[in-house]
């Protein structure tokens, strides 16, 4: 990912991990110096960011509501 910078502003939670050391985390991340966003991503044992999902605050709130509806059924 040449030219792309990221800074983890706040580590919120590890939501999954594997025996190989890979972890799926929920963090607040600033990409390229932009305003921090909610980020759900797998991280390699060496700290490399792998595939993930980045959400604005509004998108994260919508996801929260949708998950709440799903699990309240």
Secondary structure by P-SEA (a helix, b strand, c coil): cccbbbbccccccccccccccbbbbbcccccccccccbbbbbbcccccccccccccaaaaaaaaaaaaaaaac
